[in-house]
Amino acid sequence: MPQDFRRYILKKTAYLTLTLFLILSFNFFLFRMMPGDVARVLIPRGADEETIARLTEYYGLDRPPLEQYLTYLKQTFTGHFGESITVYPGSSIEDLLVPFLVNTLILVGIGAVLSIVVGMYLGRHSAWKRGKITDRFYSTFFIIFYCMPTFLFALVLLTLIARFSPDWPIKGAYGVDYGSYDFLGKLADRTVHTVLPLFALVVQSIALFSIITRSSLTDVLTQEYMVTAVAKGLKNRDILRHHAMPNAMLPIMAAIAMDIGWIISGAIMIEVVFSYQGLGYLEWIAVVGSDYPLIQVIFMIQAVAVIVGNFAADLMLFSLDPRVKI
């Protein structure tokens, strides 16, 4: 590993560590600064004396703020996030998150791969055919779906399917009989439940990656060295693959890293519209139910995922662009 790259990684790791520490601190003080007694925020109304005593001891609500903060950091780094107070009363949050997180990774993970692959392909093809009918058609498609609100397209899709294909499952990540199926049955059940939210999710993302790819590649194709490559008699495929795309990858890779950072955050609008039990859906019902410990943990996970995505983007940009300075 080159020394410059090693120094760059150490510098960015230090920034990452500091940012994560600030996020954790903000996550702690945010709910402590809310109006009223913090104990009334973290302990549900109507709780019996035993529940109040147990939660007070767990969160250290009867201790000084500094001691509460140190207890919070210790519990966070050891993976103990407390209990849900209204959504799933008494359930351990770390156990509660697992199935929702898995569902989100399936939906948004597959969606990210499809969006990147298809979006880059369409954007590349549009840029190569710029000014022609194909480019105009693609550009119109990109703009329409990029500007369309995600929830609106999801609602339209949901309405159309409910009207013309009423037997198609439009709710949930899997059916009520999911647990009784074998592996292939579970796979098929998840597939039919995931198709609609996945399609609603990737259409806008494909438009985003297509716009970025087309814009970046169009700038590269107008450079003088591209004219030189054509004059040398190189094949169009070689020019596009070996000369144009590598030089157009900087903004594309940054967008990919950011998109990966948002995978864990979930697609809250899509998940709520289709009642898909992912992390975004869990966040929604936690907000509606004022389940503050659960909201706190979900916020932390989403923030960490985005910060790590930014960190990955910085490393890729340094590797791809020699102009990036330490």
N, C-alpha and C positions, 0 to 999 in steps of 0.2 A: 504494500500500500504506500503510495507517494506521501512524503512528509506533509505537503500542502493539504492533501485530502484528509490526512489524519488530524491536522490542526483544525481544519474546517469542521470535521465531525465533533471534535472535543468542544469547539465553540458553540455549535448548534445544540449539542447535548446539554451544555450548561444552560443555554437559553430555555431548552425544553424543560429541564428540571425546575428552573425558576418559575416558568409559566405554570407548570402543573401545581407547584406549591401555592402560587397565588390563586389558582382556580379552586383548590381544596379549601383554602382559607376563606375565599369569597363564598363558597358553598356553605361553609359553617356559619359565618356571620350573617348571611342573608336572612336566614330564618330566625336568628336571634335578635335581629333588628326590627322584626315585624311588630306592629302595635300590640300592646298587651303582654301578658305573661307567656314566656316561651313554653312553659309547662302546659298551658291550655292549647297551644298549637300542636305539640307533639303527643299529647295524651287525649284520647277521644272523650267527648262529652258522655256523661252517664257511666263512665268506667267505674268498676267496683274498687274498693280500697286496695285489694291485692294487686290488681292491674296497675293502679296508680303508683303503688310502692315499687313494683317491679320495674316499670318503665322509668320512673324517677331515678332509681338506682342505676339502670342500664345506661341512660343518657347522661347521668351525673348532674341532673338538673338542680340538685341541692348543694352543688359544689361551686367554688369560684369559677368565673368565666375561663381563666387560663387553664385550670385543671380540666374543665369540660372540653376545651380545645385540644389539649394533649390526649385526652381519652378518645376524642373523635378521630384524630390522626392515627392513633394506635389501632382502633377498630377498623378504620379504612384500609390500612396497609395489611391487616391480618384477614381481611375479607369478611368482617362481621358488620353488617349494615343495619341491624335492628329488625323491627317487625313492622308489617303493614298495619295501619290502625283503623282504616275504614273500608278499603277496597277488599282486602282479604284479611280480616282481623285476626291477629295472632300468628299469621304465617311469617316464616323467616324470609326476609327480602332476598337474600342471596340464593335461596332455593326457588323462590317465586320467579326470579328473573330468567332462569335458565330456559324454560320452554318458550317464553316470549322472545328471548334473544335468538334462539335457534330458528324460530319462524322468520324473524327479521333477516337473519343471515341468509336464509334460503331465498326469500323474496328479493331483497335488495342486492344480495351478492350475485345472483343469476342476472338480475336486471342490470347491474353495473357492467358485467362481462358483455352482455348483448348490446348494451348502449355503446360501449367503447368500440367493439368490433364493427357493428353495423354503421354506427355514426361515422367512424373514420373511413370506412369504405365508401359510403355515400358522399361524404365531404371531398374525398380524394377524386372520385369520379366527376363530381360537379366542378371542381377546380380545373381539372384537365379539359373538360368540355365547356369552359367558361364562355359566356356569350352566346351559346347555342341553345336550342329548345330544351335539351336535356337539363342544362344548367338552370334555366328559368323555371322549369317544372320543380326541380329539387329545391331551389331557393324559395319558391312559394310555399312548398311543404314545410321547409325548415322554419320559416318565419311564422306561419300560422300556428304550428304546434308548439313552438318555443314561447310565443306570446300568450297562448291559451292557458288559463289557470288550471293547475293539475286537478283540483277537486271538481271543476266544471266538466272536464273531459271524462273523469271517472263517473260522474253522475249521469252524463249522457250515455256512456257505455253501459252502465248499470240499467238504465231505463230501457235501452234498446234490447238488451239480452232478456230482461224480464218480460218484455212485450213479445218478442219473436221466438224466444227459446226458454219458456218458463221452467222447463225441467233441468236447466243448467244450474248448478249450485252457485249462488252469488253471495254467500255469506260464510265467513270463517276461514281458517287455514286448513281445516279438515272436517269431515263429517262426524256425526254423533257415534257411528259404529267403527270409528277409526281404530280403536284399541283391539277389536276382535279380528282384524285383518292380518294376513301374513305379510311378508315384506313387499311382494309385488302388489298386493292389494292396497297397502299403505301408500306405496309410491304412486299408484294410479289415483287414489283418493286425493292425495296432496296435489297431484298434477292438475286435476280438473278444478280444484279450488284455487289454485295459484295462477291459472292462465289469465283470468280477467284482471286481477290487480297487477299482475306482471306486465300485461299489455298496456294498461293505463299508465304504469310507471315508466316504461322504457320509451314510449313515443316522444315525450318531451325531452328526455335525456338524449335520445338519438338525435333530435333536432339540435340540441346544444353542442354535442360533439361534432356534428356535421358542420355547423356554422364555424366553430373554432378551426376545424381542419381545413375547410374551404378557404377561410380568410388567411390563415398562415401559409397554406400552400400557394395561394394566388400571389402573395408577396414574393415567395421564393421563385416562382416560375417566371417572374418579370426581371429577374436579376441577369446580369451580363453573362455570368458563367453558365447559365442555362442555355442562352443563345449559342455559346461556344460548344456546348455539348451537342446541340442539334446540328450545328455546322460540321462537327466531326463525323456525323452520320450514325450516331448511336441510336439504338432502337428506343422507341417511346417507352417501352416497358422498363428498360434499363435506366433511362433518364429519370423516370418517376420513382423507381424503387431505390436506386443507388445514389442519386444526386439530389432530387427534390425532397423526398420524404424525410431523410435524415436531418436536413437543415430546417424542416418545418416542424420538427417534433417538440421543440422547447415549450411553446404554449400548450400543446396537446398533452405532454407529460405532466405539466403543472395541473391541468384540469383533471387528468386521470387520478393523480395523487389526492387532490381535494375530494373527488368523487368517492374514492375508496375510504377517505376519512369520514364521509357521511354515511357509509354503509351501515355502521352500527347504530347510528342515530335513528335509522328507520325512516319510513315515508309516512309521516303521521296522517296526512290528508288521505292518501290511498288506503291506509290501514283502517281509518275511521269509517270511510265511505263503505268499504267492503267488510267491515267488522272483522278484519284479519288480525288475529291475535299476535301482533308483533310488539316491539318495544314502543313504537309510536302510539299504538292503540292503548297500551298499558299507561303511557304517559298521559294520554287524554283522560282516561277514566280516573287516574290518580288526581289530576287537576280538578275534575268535576267533583270528586269525592273528598277533596281537601286532605289527601293522604300525604302529609308533608314529608315524612321520612322516605317514602317511596319516590316522591318527586325529587328529593334531594339526591338520591342515589342515581336516578335516571339522568338527571342533569349532569352529574359528575361523569358518568360513563360517556355521554354524548360529547361533552367538552374535551375529555381525554382523547377520544377517537379523532376529533377534528384536529387537535394539536399534533397528534402523532402523524396524521395525514399531511399536515404542513411540513413536519420534519422530514418525511419521506420525499416531499416535493423539493425541498431545499437540497437534499442529497442528490437527487436525480438531476436537478438543474446544474449543480456544480460539476457532475460527471459529464454532462452533455455540452455545457457552454463554458469554454475556457475564459470568457470575459468576466465570469463571476469571481469576485475578489474575496479574500479572507477578511 
